[in-house]
Structures are given as C-alpha cells and as structure tokens.
Amino acid sequence: MSGRSLPRFWKEAAMREVEGGFAVVLDDRPVKTPAKAPLVVPTASLAQAIAQEWDAQGDRVDPLSMPVTRGANAAIDKVSVQHAEVAEMLIAYGDSDLLCYRADSPMELVARQAEGWDPLLDWAAARYEARLHPRVGVMHAPQDAAALERLGAEVRAMTAFELAAFHDLVSISGSLVLALAVAEGHLSADQGWSLSRIDETWQQDQWGEDDEAVEMAEKKRVEFLRAHVFLGLCRV
C-alpha cells in the first residue's frame, strides 16, 4: 500500500487462512505489501483487523487511517529482511535506557523518577536477571554487558511482526526495559506511556503547557498505544 490515495475498487474485504498464516482479500483478490509481497500475517485476529481497516475505507483509500495494515507492511517488507539489525538497534537502547538517567535536582523530580522507574529496574532484575543501574546526569556510562545480553535474548526471539510493534514501544519511550514491561503485560500501555513522560510532566507542572509540545506528545501517545494493540494482535 503506497502513501498516495487510491480509489476504492472492491466491495468487501475478508480474512482467509492460507499456507503460512492468514491473508486479506478484496473481493477474492489478495492484498500485497508496497514491495509486492503477499500480505500474510501470523494470526486470524491480525488479519481480521486489517480487513476491517480496508472495509472501513470510503471512496478513496486513506493509508493514514490504516495503522494495522501499515504495521503489517513494515513487518513484511522491512523487519523480516533485516530482523537482526532491527533487534540489535533496539537492544542498544538498554545501554542508555531512559530509566537509568536521573536528575540530581530538584528533589521533587528526583523522587518522581525513583518512585516511577526504580520498580521497573527491579522488575527487570527479577524477571530476566538483568540489573541495570541508574546514573545521575546525562553522560553515558555503559551498563553491564551480561545484563544487556539477557535483555537482548528476549528481543532477538521476537517474530518480525512482534519486533515491528516493539520497535515503536522502545523508540517512542526511549526505554528497552519499559517496552519489555508493556510487551509482557507487567504494565498497561497507558501506564508505560505515563512513566516514560515523567520528565516532561514535571516540566509541564512547573512552566505550564506548550500547545505544540502537547500536540506532538499526543501523536506519540497514540502511536505508542497502537503499537501495543498491534503487538497483542500478533499473539492471539
């Protein structure tokens, strides 16, 4: 599916089980990705959600209204052909994880960060035997390589479809640990989003809202929640 608007040429979209998974057909014509690969996904739930997006189109196709389709296209055309590279890029976030970079003042912000982020670092230590350590300030200090390797094993084991969704959870939040917590259901997507915004929320509390920043944050929040939905559809 390209980025340009195309006229609707079908009456009904449907899901169909095929070899290797589930496909979406438009009046019996299989949907293909922008790279012309068959759009075959791992679960019936994901295929059904894609079919619903196509069915919801009006006289012309609006790609921006089809986030599940776009996610499936990305998984097939991009992530599947460079799975290792994408995984390693996301694993690298652990070495500079948002949760580990702390303020030294004011004390209210220091307390908010500790209250919100320390339990997640404790969770990762218990869940994966991967203890990441907080640092004060913004200068990079490497984390323990063995801990990063244990976190990395979880990422490398993801399918291309899971990794496509996980990419957004990590890149939007800035945290590998927080993204894993959301992916595993330890946090809800809303909780994860809020915890990723502790610094921004504190600044907003001090100085008030900036309309442009609020608008940008809302777009990121929507994408974060959509990534979580897509990940769930990949697994049921």
Secondary structure, DSSP 8 states (H G I E B T S, - for coil): --SS--B---S-EEEEEETTEEEEEETTEE-B-TTS-B-EES-HHHHHHHHHHHHT--SB--GGG-HHHHHHHHIIIIITTSHHHHHHHHHGGGGG-GGGEE--S-HHHHHHHHHHHHHHHHHHHHHHS-----EESSS-----HHHHHHHHHHHHTS-HHHHHHHHHHHHHHT-HHHHHHHHTTSS-HHHHHHHHTHHHHHHHHHH---HHHHHHHHHHHHHHHHHHHHHHHHH-
